[in-house]
Amino acid sequence: MQKVAQTWLVLDLSHGDGTALGVVTALQFLPLLFLGPWGGVLADRYPQRQILLVTQSVLCLVSLLPGVLALTGAVSLRAVYAFALAMGLTLAAEKPALQSFIAQTVPKADLPNAVALDTAAFNLARIAGPALTGPVIGAFGVAPAFFLNSFSYLVVLGALLRMKPVPRRTAGVSSSARHPKGQVRELLRYVRGRPDLGSPLILVGVVAGFGMNFQITTALMASDVFHTSSIAFGLGSTAFAVGAVTGSVAAARSDHCGRAYLAGTAFAFGVLEVVTSTMPHQAAFLLMLVPTGAVLILFMTAVKSALQLGTDDAMRGRVMSLYTLASLGTTPLTAPLIGWISSAATPRAGLAVGGLASALAAVSVGVRRQGPVHPRAPLFGRQRRQRRC
């Protein structure tokens, strides 16, 4: 609901400027680009549930304030930019802790299924949120959408307080863990010697940066190409989320996360996104978003499973911070570009460019020969054999 309401508010304040929409998206994810690894340091040094309790409380407040300003008529584009940046700063600490916290909730053998079910739960919210937001904005204005989202954080906080996570095993952490700079350097050495971790991170960075700007492209398709009302404004996000939930359910029953599978699903996603950009009518466009979302989630879930299973417990927060940086932190670099292409040419061009970039990256990773793991790569004891999902 927050994303749809914020998008609608930005388009209203900027009179449909796609560049402004790209800027607010970039501001929301810019901190992840610079502070993501340090968020992973926090996740490895402090109890992750405590981090989540603090960050969810801040996000609750950041969701409330735009609604108050919108209700009083004092909202401005600069204020929306400021709230987006504040949310981005909070997400830089929240995302690594959230991804790592999953490993404390189930036995390791069930971790791929937990990752997939977590993705399914997230995407169920992506269905319900946009589906509710359109009618709420149409009937009551944009402020109640922000208020409802702010209230939802109270449910999250209550759930976190009731959970009993399994303690982490952090034996073997090197002495550099005492210093944040040393921890980040340690992370880079660890990943540099592990091509089984580096290749998925590079691929997800390209796919997310260029192919996953649906917050911009579907909004502009709705407003500029199909000229929909506010009630139908969230249908693109809903259709995409329906496919994402379908993909999450399929991923929960799958044990694939090899390099060929990652490259194949990324390539299929890129092709589907290009096909989606050519749909002549809104109904066909919405229909194509369903398989596009499904294949994307198959790819993203496989990446997360590969990283979770291949990472030592003491490094999990930092490695997952790189995943967060790759999946969300690349957006500040590409969102303004996709927004500009969508405004200067057409929203269809923005979608097509994202799909082509994703497909080309998948081909590059798929044909590249996987080199041997560097024998000095592990920093926590003997070399471990690469896991298979």
N, C-alpha and C positions, 0 to 999 in steps of 0.2 A: 504493500500500500504506500509506503514511504517513497519508493522509486517512481511509481506512477503519479502520485500527487506532486512530487517534486518536478517531474518532467512536464506535467500539465502547467504547473505554476511558472516554470521557466519559459515555456512557449508562449504563455499568456503575457508575461512581463516583457519579453523580448520581441513580441509580435511575430512568432514563428521562426526565429532565427536559429538555424541548425548549428551555427558556430557557437552561440551561447550555450546550447545544450551540450556541445562537446566540451566547452570550458568547465561547466559545472561537474560534468562527469570526470574530467581530468583532475579537478581540485579534490574530488571525493576520494580518488585513488592515488593522488600524487604522494602522500606520505608513505604509502606502501613501497614506493620505488626507492626512497631514501632511508626509511626507518625499519623496513621489514626485517632485515637480519637482527636488528637489536630487539625487535619484538620476539624473535626466536630465542634470544639470550634470556629475556625475562621468563619465557615459558620453560626454559631448562633450569632456571635458578630458583623460581618461586612456585608455590602450589598453583596449579593451573585453574583450579576451581575458584580460588580467591581472585585471580586475575579476571576471570569471567564475571564474577559478581560485581567487580568495580566497573569493568567496561560496559556491561549491560545496563548498569545504573546511569552511566554517562550517556549512552545511546538513548535511553528513555528520555532524558532531559533534552537532548539535541532533537529528538523527534517532536517533543512538545512545543518548543519555542517557535518554530515556523508556523504552527497552527495558531498560536496566540497572535502573532503579527499579522497573519492573513485574516484572522477574525476581526482585528481592530483596524484593518486597512493600512497598517504601517509597514507592510512588507515591501521590500525592494529587491532588485536583482542582486545588488551587492550583499544584502543580508542572506540571500539564498546561497551565494558563493561562500560566505563565511560559515554557514552551517554545514555545507558540504565539506569544507576543509576540516572543520571540527570533527565531523564524522570520520573522515579519512584518518586523522590522527589517532582516534580511538580504535579504528579497525586495525591499524598497524600493530597494536598490542593485543587485540582480541583474536585475530585470525590464527596466528601460530598456536596460541593456547587452545583454541577451539579444536583445531585439527589434531593436536597432540592429545587432547583430553579423551578422544575417542578410544585410544589404545588403553586407557585406564578403565574402560567400562565393560570390556569383554575379554575372554581368553584370546591369546594370539591367533589360535587356529580359526577363530571366528571373525578376525579383523576385516578381511575383504568383504564379508557380508555386512558387517557393521558399517563400513564405509558406504556401501551401496544403500543400506537402509537410511543412513543419515542423509544421503543425497535425496532419497525419495521423500523423506519428511520435509526437507528444505523446499523441494519442488512442489509438494502439496500446498505449501504456503504461497508459492508463486502462482498457483492456480486460484486459490481462494482470494488472495490479496487483490490482484487486478480485477477479478470478477466482481468484487464488492466495491472497489474504488470508483469505477465508472458511474454506477448508479448513485453512490454517495455524493460525488462531485456534482452530478446532474441535478440531484434533488436538494442538497444542502450547501453546496460550495466545497472548496478545497480544504478548509480548516478542519472539519470533522474527520477527514481521512488521516490527517496527522495525529489527531487526538486518539483515534482508535489504535493506530500503530504504537503510540506511546503507552497506551494501556496494556498492549500485548506483552511488553517487556516485563510487567509485573508477574505474568504467568511463567516466563522464562526464569526469573529470579527465584520464584517459589520452587520450580523444578530443580534448579541447581542446589538449593538448600537441602532438598530431600535425598539427593544422590549420595552414594557411598563409593567413591572411586577406589580402584585397586592401587596401592602405593607403587610408584615407579622404582625400577632398579637403575640406580645411577652409578654403580661401581665402575671404576676404571676411568673416570673423568680426569683429564690431564690437569696439570697445575695452571695452565693458561685459562681454565674455567673461572679463576678468581677475578679475572679482568675482562670486561666486555670486549675490548679491542682484541685481546688474545682469543676470545671465544669466536669472534667473527673470522679471524685469520684461520683458526682451526677448522671452522666450517668450510671455508674455501679450499683448504688443502684436502679435506675429507672428500668433498664432492669432485674435485679435480682428478683424483685418482680412482674415481668410480664411474666409468662410462655408463654403467647400468642405471645410475642416478642422473648423470648429466644429460644424456640424450632425451629422456622424457621431460626434463625441465626446460630444455631449449625448445622442444616441440610444443609444449603447452604454452610457452611464452609467445610464440608466433601465432598459434591458433587463438589464444585469448586476446592478444593485442589487436589483431586484424579481423578475426572472424566472429568475435563474441561481443560486438558493439550493438546488440539488439535493443538495448535501452534507447539508443539514438535512432537506429535505422527503422525499427518497427513503429516508433512514434512518428517519424517523418513520413513513412509510408501511409500511416493512418491519416495524418493531417494534410499532407501535400499531394498525395497520389490518389487516395480513395475518398478523402474529404469526409471522414466519419465524425459523428457527434461525440460528446464526452462520454456518453453511456457505452459506446462501442470502442472507446479509445484504448481500453485495456485488453481488448480481445486478442491482440497480437501476442502480448505477454502470456495470456492465458493459454492460447493454442500452443505456444512454445513450451510452456510448463507441462501441459498434458503429455507432450512427447517426452519431456524430461523425466516425468514420473514413470512412464512406460519403460524408458531406458534404464531407470534406476531399478525397477523390479526385475528386468532382464539381467542387469549386472549383478544383482544379489544371488542369482542362480548360476553365475558364470565364474570360472576360475582362471580366466585368461588375463594376462598382463605382460606378455612378451613384447619384444620390439616390433615384430611383424604385425601383431594385433594392434598395437598403438598406432603404427603408421597407417594401417588399413582403415581403422575407424576415423582417424584424422582426415585421410584423403576422402572417404565417403562423406564426411561432414562438409568439407569444402565444396564438393560437387553438388550436394543437396542445397547448399546456400546459394550457389550460382543459379541453380534451377529455380529456387524460390524467388530470386530477384526478377525473373522473367514473367511471373504470373500476371495475367492481364486483369484479373478481378479479385476483389477482396476475399471471396469465399475460397478460391483456389490458393491464394496467398496464405490464408490461415491454415488450409489443409496441408500445405507443404511444410509449414513450420512444425508440424507434429513429428514427422520422421526426422527432420533436421535436429530438433531438440533431443529426440531419442538417441540418435547416433552420437551427438555431442556428449551426452551423459555417459554413454558406454565408454567413450574415450577418456573423459575426465576421471571417472571412477577407476578405470584401469591404471591411470597414472598415479592416483592417490594410493591405490593398493600396492603398486610396485614400490613406491617410496616408503610407505609405512612398513612393509615387510622387509625391505632391504636396508633399513636404518637401525643403528644401535639405539637403545633406550636413552642413553645419555646425550645423544645428538638429535633426537627426534624433533624437539621444538625448533631447533635451528634449521634442520633440513626442511621441515614443513613451512618454515618462514620463507625459504626460497621458493617453495611451491606457491605460497601466497603471493610473493613478489612476481613470479612468472605468470600466474593466472589473473592477478588483479593489478599488480604494479606496472605492467606494461601499458595499461589503458591510458595513463596520462600522456604517453608518447604518441599514441595512435588515435585516441578519441577525437581530438580537434581536427586531425587530418580526415578521418572518416566523416565527421560532421561537415567539414568544408566541401568534400567531394559530393556529399549528399545534397548540399545547398547549391553549390556552383553548377553541378551537372543535374543529377536526379538522385533521390534515395535509392533507386534501383542500382545505380553505379556504386554507391557505398556498400551495399550488400555484395555485389559481384566482386569488388576488389578484395573484401574480406575472405570470400570463399576461395578465390584464386590463390591468395597468399597462403591460406591453410593447406590447400592441396599441394602446392609446390613444396612447402616445408615438409609435408608428409612423405613426398617422393624422395626428398633429400635425405631424410633420416632412414627411410626404408632401404635405399640402395647403398648407404654408407656401411662399410664393414666395421663391425664391432671389435674394437681392439681389446687386448687383454687387460685385466684389472691390474693396476700398478701394485707391485708387491709391498710397497711401503705405504699404501693408501690408508689402511685402517690405523687409527690412532688409539685403539682401545684393546690391544692384544693381538692374537693370532688372526691370520686371514680367514675369513668365513666364506664358504662356498655360496655363490649367488643363489638366492631363493627363487623358486618358481611358484607362481600363484596356484 
